[in-house]
Structures are given as C-alpha cells and as structure tokens.
Amino acid sequence: MELSHDGDTMHDQSNDPHGMPYVLVPGGWHGGWNFRPITDRLRARGETVCELTLSGVGERNHIPAGMVNLNTHIEDVVRVFEQEDLRDAVLCGHSYAGMVITGVADRICERIARIIYIDAYVPANGDSCFTLTTPAFQQAFLDGAQSDGWGVVPPTGLDPRATPHPIASFLQAISLSGRQNQVPRRHYVYLSRWNGTPFTSVYERLRHETQWQVHELPTGHNVMDEAPDDLVAILLNEMSPLEGAGSASHSALAHGRDRVAPSGSRAKGRGSVSPGRRS
C-alpha cells in the first residue's frame, strides 16, 4: 500500500473531488501497482492517493491464501481508512474489487463522499463474485484453484507481477445492511470493448437508475493502461454524464480524440482477463 499526501491538509469538500483522498482497490490477482498510471496522474495534479494491495495477493501473497476471504479484503481497506483517518474520500474499485468497496461502504459510508466502480461487480446482500459472474469465469475460478485448493492462478495474459488470488474471496457471500447505499455519489465505469465481459448487465441496469452516474469507455478491461487520461477525468469529475435517458457518458475516445500512452506503460490490453485463454 502506498499513501501520499501532496498537501498540508485533507479538505472537507464533498462536492469537489479536488483535495479529497483517493483510495484505489485493484481487482483479482493484482496489486496496487495496477493503478500506477492513475496514481501518477492524480499525484501530478496534487491529489492524495492511496493504492492498496489486498491480503494474499501481489506483494502481500506471503499471507497464506487459506487465511483470506472477502471479509479479510474488506477489513484491509477499512483499516487504512481508520489508521490514516481518511474522510470525504473517493473510493474506487476495479473488477473483483467492486465486492470489496461495497462491503467497505456498508461499514464506513460516513467516510466516503464518492464511490466509483470501474468495470466491477455491484453486489446486493448475499451475492458473491462467483454467483454474479459468468459460467466461463466460474469454471476458470474452479480450474485455477486445482493446484492447492486455496489460490486461483492468474489467467493467461496478465501482468507478470500477478499472483494467485484466494478463492475464498471469490466464493464468500457478502453480508450487507444497506448502508452502502448512503454514499452520496455513485459512479459506474463500463468498459465496452472487453469480449466476454460479465458486466454488460450491470451497465444496462445502472444506466437507468437516477442515483447512479454511468460512464462508458470503449476500451478493454485494463483501462488503467489503455485510457488512463479518460479514467482520471472521471475520477476528478471532469467528464460529465450526458443528458437524456439514464445518466450515461461516453469518453473522448468514442469521439475520435487520440490518447498518447504514457512513457513506460505496459502493452495495450494487457490485463484483460479471458477465461478461455489459460495455460
């Protein structure tokens, strides 16, 4: 976990994302480094950023997978909020981490000003990542855990730093009281060019709900590498939803504006999980 305070104070500005602490939670198999293109851009703008790595994954894979479940990951994030005394935060989760940030919001909704799901699961009480995903990913989770029964090996094509992910966190049902719905501002970022995405139905549902702001970016699942500038614009609330039915917005990419990949970024599309491409 990396935390940077680029300023003297954290501002209490619930309607202005500038000055708020950003908490970034990666998806399955990844560490906080997966958000590095976003972290670098936010810090260059003077923002406070915390990029987390969850227990049993990435550089924290020394924690045995058999000791980690969804509740562990929720507790990981809650403890950072409490230890760093983070308030009026922008909480972001990618993919699997939608499960985690929902549980965090249910625990400490009073500390969160905005919650942003980046191509992620949005569970209700009793859901699990396993029950919400597609049959292809369900089989991939089970097949990937055959080696030791505890950790799901990374699918083919992920960043070389990816590590096995505790299967219990995919299988455990989430317990929610409903307090997660008290977060004042909720956003969903749908990445529309990922073949086999399990998130189309989530996007179709949320884009018609007035309490959500829904954005669509025409990229694969690894938007952090493919369109970091567009994602940062959404995080900073600089990309407004379009008016009309629902509250969906489309990025500049959809209108032909070119983006230049940052120096040192990984190859475009890396990290787009395909359960059919496994070693």
Long-range contacts (C-beta under 8 A, 24 or more apart in sequence): 1-32, 1-50, 1-51, 1-52, 1-53, 1-80, 2-32, 2-39, 2-49, 2-50, 2-51, 3-48, 3-49, 3-50, 3-80, 3-84, 4-43, 4-48, 4-49, 4-50, 5-48, 6-43, 6-46, 6-47, 6-48, 7-46, 7-48, 10-48, 10-86, 10-87, 10-88, 11-88, 12-87, 12-88, 13-88, 14-88, 14-113, 14-184, 16-237, 17-90, 17-113, 17-114, 17-235, 17-236, 17-237, 18-45, 18-46, 18-47, 18-236, 19-47, 19-48, 20-47, 20-48, 20-88, 20-89, 20-90, 20-113, 20-114, 21-47, 21-48, 21-49, 21-50, 21-84, 21-86, 21-87, 21-88, 21-89, 21-90, 22-47, 22-48, 22-49, 22-50, 22-89, 22-90, 22-92, 22-235, 23-50, 23-52, 23-77, 23-80, 23-81, 23-86, 23-89, 23-90, 23-91, 23-92, 24-49, 24-50, 24-51, 24-52, 24-92, 24-94, 25-52, 25-54, 25-77, 25-91, 25-92, 25-93, 25-94, 25-97, 25-100, 25-101, 26-51, 26-52, 26-53, 26-54, 26-57, 26-58, 26-94, 26-97, 27-93, 27-94, 27-95, 27-96, 27-97, 27-120, 28-57, 28-95, 28-96, 28-152, 28-165, 28-170, 28-273, 29-57, 29-152, 29-154, 29-155, 29-158, 29-162, 29-163, 29-164, 29-165, 30-57, 30-58, 30-94, 30-158, 30-159, 30-161, 30-162, 30-271, 31-57, 31-58, 31-59, 31-60, 31-161, 31-163, 32-58, 33-58, 33-161, 34-94, 34-159, 34-224, 34-271, 35-94, 35-224, 36-224, 37-224, 37-225, 37-228, 37-262, 37-265, 38-224, 38-228, 38-231, 38-232, 38-235, 40-262, 41-228, 41-229, 41-232, 42-232, 42-235, 42-236, 45-232, 45-236, 47-236, 50-80, 50-84, 50-86, 52-76, 52-77, 52-80, 54-97, 54-100, 54-169, 55-166, 56-151, 56-165, 56-166, 56-169, 57-163, 57-164, 57-165, 57-166, 58-161, 58-162, 58-163, 61-163, 61-164, 64-150, 65-148, 65-150, 65-151, 65-164, 65-165, 65-166, 65-167, 65-168, 66-150, 66-166, 66-168, 68-166, 68-168, 68-169, 69-166, 69-168, 69-169, 69-171, 69-172, 70-99, 70-100, 70-103, 70-128, 70-129, 70-168, 70-169, 70-172, 70-174, 71-103, 71-172, 72-166, 72-169, 73-99, 73-100, 73-103, 73-169, 74-100, 74-103, 74-104, 74-107, 76-100, 77-101, 77-104, 78-104, 78-107, 78-108, 81-108, 81-111, 82-108, 86-111, 87-111, 88-112, 88-113, 89-113, 89-114, 90-114, 90-115, 90-116, 90-235, 91-115, 91-116, 91-183, 92-116, 92-117, 92-118, 92-235, 93-117, 93-118, 93-120, 94-118, 94-119, 94-120, 94-224, 95-119, 95-120, 95-121, 95-221, 95-273, 96-120, 96-121, 96-129, 96-165, 96-169, 96-170, 98-122, 98-123, 99-123, 99-127, 99-128, 99-129, 99-169, 99-174, 102-174, 102-176, 102-180, 103-174, 103-176, 103-180, 105-179, 105-180, 105-183, 106-176, 106-177, 106-178, 106-179, 106-180, 107-179, 109-179, 109-180, 109-182, 109-183, 110-182, 112-183, 113-183, 113-184, 113-185, 114-183, 114-184, 114-185, 114-186, 114-187, 114-237, 115-180, 115-183, 115-185, 115-186, 115-187, 116-186, 116-187, 116-188, 116-189, 116-234, 116-235, 117-186, 117-187, 117-188, 117-189, 118-189, 118-191, 118-223, 118-231, 119-189, 119-190, 119-191, 119-194, 119-197, 119-199, 119-221, 119-223, 120-188, 120-199, 121-198, 121-199, 121-202, 122-188, 122-202, 122-206, 123-174, 123-176, 124-176, 125-174, 125-175, 125-176, 125-177, 125-178, 126-173, 126-174, 126-175, 127-173, 127-174, 128-170, 128-171, 128-172, 128-173, 128-174, 129-169, 129-170, 129-171, 130-170, 130-171, 131-173, 132-198, 133-198, 134-196, 134-198, 134-275, 136-196, 136-275, 136-276, 137-198, 137-273, 137-275, 139-275, 140-275, 140-278, 141-167, 141-170, 141-171, 143-278, 144-278, 155-273, 155-274, 155-275, 155-277, 155-278, 156-274, 156-277, 156-278, 156-279, 157-270, 157-271, 157-272, 157-273, 157-274, 157-277, 158-270, 158-271, 158-273, 159-266, 159-270, 159-271, 185-213, 186-211, 186-212, 186-213, 187-212, 187-213, 187-214, 187-215, 187-234, 188-212, 188-213, 188-214, 188-215, 189-214, 189-215, 189-216, 189-217, 189-223, 189-231, 189-234, 190-214, 190-215, 190-216, 190-217, 191-216, 191-217, 191-218, 191-219, 191-220, 191-221, 191-223, 192-216, 192-217, 192-218, 192-219, 193-218, 193-219, 193-220, 194-219, 194-220, 194-221, 194-272, 195-274, 196-274, 196-275, 196-276, 197-221, 207-246, 207-247, 207-248, 208-245, 208-246, 209-246, 210-247, 212-247, 213-241, 213-247, 213-249, 214-241, 214-246, 214-247, 214-248, 214-249, 215-239, 215-241, 215-248, 215-249, 215-250, 215-251, 216-248, 216-249, 216-250, 216-251, 216-254, 217-250, 217-251, 217-253, 217-254, 218-250, 218-251, 218-253, 218-254, 219-253, 220-268, 220-269, 220-272, 221-271, 221-272, 221-273, 222-269, 222-270, 222-271, 222-272, 224-271, 225-261, 225-265, 225-266, 225-267, 225-268, 225-269, 225-270, 225-271, 226-268, 226-269, 227-251, 227-253, 227-259, 228-259, 228-262, 228-265, 229-259, 230-259
